[in-house]
Amino acid sequence: MFSQCKSENIPIIVKLLPSIDRSRGLTVAERIVDLTLRYAQKRPDVVVGLDVSGNMTTSNIQEFFPLLEKVRQAGLKLAIHTAEIHNDVETEAILRFRPDRIGHGTFIPPIRCNNPNLFQLLKEKFIPIGKMN
């Protein structure tokens, strides 16, 4: 797709952000991380990072942090979906882990959560919500 867009002079940049569905567990996540790292070595112009999403109630995100650190150490970006439901403890752990982007973040603003410090932490860590550069 990338080469076709380029050859046809279509002004689009195609990048890939594989995703872990955390509700599928650590074993599946390990396989996805391995594939992501392998393909990032082969195509660093296309594979730019890893996304973590899925049902927050089915797992402890901190169990995924060592895997995500491997991705970070390889120079790839990390996007983590959080605060889609109200869970201040998990949201704070993710903000302190400092991903490159937060997906959703609905329950980070003080008006929507019990911990007004979450929004301050988001600002201090300079973590965007939305598009990853």
VENVENUR-V599606 format. One record per backbone hydrogen bond with DSSP energy under -1.0 kcal/mol. CO is the residue of the C=O (numbers start at 1). NH is the residue of the N-H. E is the energy in kcal/mol with one decimal. If there is no record, write none. Layout:
co->{CO	CO}
nh->{NH	NH}
e->{E	E}
This chain:
co->{1	2	3	4	5	6	10	16	18	20	21	22	25	26	27	28	29	30	31	32	33	34	35	36	37	38	39	43	43	46	48	50	51	52	53	55	60	61	64	65	66	67	68	69	70	71	72	77	78	78	79	80	82	83	87	88	89	90	91	92	93	94	101	102	103	103	105	109	115	117	118	119	120	121	122	128}
nh->{5	6	7	8	10	9	12	48	51	53	24	25	29	30	31	32	33	34	35	36	37	38	39	40	41	42	43	46	47	16	77	79	20	81	22	58	63	64	68	69	70	71	72	73	74	76	75	50	100	101	52	103	105	107	91	92	93	94	95	96	97	98	80	130	82	105	108	112	118	121	122	123	124	125	127	102}
e->{-2.6	-2.2	-2.9	-1.8	-3.2	-1.4	-2.5	-2.2	-2.9	-2.9	-2.7	-1.4	-1.8	-2.8	-1.6	-2.2	-2.6	-2.5	-2.4	-2.7	-2.7	-2.3	-2.8	-2.3	-1.6	-1.6	-3.0	-2.0	-2.5	-3.6	-2.5	-2.5	-3.1	-3.0	-2.9	-1.3	-1.8	-1.7	-2.4	-2.5	-1.3	-1.3	-2.4	-2.9	-1.1	-1.9	-2.1	-2.2	-1.6	-1.4	-2.2	-2.1	-2.2	-2.1	-2.4	-2.4	-2.0	-2.5	-2.5	-2.4	-1.5	-1.2	-2.1	-1.4	-2.0	-1.3	-1.7	-2.4	-1.7	-2.6	-2.4	-2.1	-2.7	-2.3	-1.8	-2.6}
